[in-house]
Amino acid sequence: MVRRWWGTAGLLALVVLGATAVIAIPALSRAGTSTYMTVVGGSEMLFSAFGLIFAAWASRLPDLPPRIRRAWRWMLPTYGLWLVDVLLYGMFPGQPFPSLPEVGQLLIAPVTLAGILAFTRLPAARTERIKLWLDAGVVAVGSGMVLWFLVVSPALAGAADATWRELTPSIARPLLDAALLFGVGVVLLQGTEVAAARLPLTTVVAAIILILAGDMRRAYVVNHGGSLWPSPDQTMFWVGGLFMLMLAPYLQVWRSRHPASPGAAGSTGPPRWPYLTAIPGYVLLMITVGREHPYPASGLIAGAFMVSTLVFGRQMVAARENRRMAVTDQLTGLANRVQMYEALPRTLARAHRNHTLVAVLVIDMNGFKQINDEFGHRAGDQLLIGFARLLRGCVLGSDLVVRLGGDEFAVVLSNLTEPDHAQAVVQRIRAAMAEPITVGATVVQPSASIGVAFAHPDTDVSIDELLHRADVAMYDVKKRAKVTD
């Protein structure tokens, strides 16, 4: 308990420290060059050093899976490079490329890319990997269009008057930033399978975006003839990004002492946001071309954007349909086993937070084989469809009815306050089975054995264990019914 309190107190202290450093930058910029550089450089060194210590700490946490510990080890060079680079900039200020500080700055992007990709596990299926690369590529290209407009294009426009020392970092840095944004796209799309690492990884991504925003702002100002001296807003991006980068591994340590709800997971539907990154590129294209040739170029660009939007809409419709077919039983329209394995972790996590029960009913139809043998598979299908309709009518809309396969079904009941509520659902199903189901030219009296298992909010139970308990209970009921007969 004391360790948890100190962890939370340390988190609050770090947040206050970072907020103070960022907010103080505009005031310090008016206090004089020496004071400004001392405070800004000191803050960046402090955040880099703390980040290195916290990342090393996170990489040795015994409670973390080996993959996440290994990912934090991959992040150690990022913190080390930042620390060394800040020191070098203090020792060799204003040195042209290829000075050690400038080369070190270029190395940070690929090293950080390797670090963040270590948190994710790529899909096993080749098709899914290709889809992931394509979606992340859309993010990189869409962001790269903005980098081209704001940074690369002005640098190339002034290339005749620039030396290779000036031109090389002006072009290399945006290209490396685009590669890093590709990695950010992969991380945001794929995420990490370990709940405790999601918040720290999201914080790393936020840090990268802030730092890249500072880089882009500075490059834009310099390439348009502005001052080489970083403005307060540029510095706020950099200091804020380094602070977030330092905070991420501490959050990992803090999360290890405040475990996430078991199995918490987000939606697995098709991602839409990657394609939105193309919008700024079209807008900038319209602005650039429209200045000199508003007709017909602006109309063609608007048409190209509309075509892209329609193609995107068509792709989303197809993706939703593919998604629906992947998680739905095609015969009965119920959820299938895949959807149940995706929904149950969220249901368990919600029950854990709300201190409620989750019940799983495993239902096996009695005498289904005889119906199939006597009346044929078509009649068997009609019986399954009718029984699925019966189950749906016995539960609430928030409950999940699943066809596990063959004549076996499951029902997931959530937000239960007492075990008796699940037993009430069992009774409703048994009462509903008193009504026969029409199968072709005849009627069939449905019958099923029902097993129930509970997940309590104060216990950590896996999905497979919960289903196994319900399955054992169902076979228990079936055996007792045979003995009684």
Summary of the structure (lengths in Angstrom):
residues: 485
radius of gyration: 29.6
end to end distance: 56.6
largest distance: 96.8
contacts: 1512
relative contact order: 0.08
helix: 70%
strand: 8%
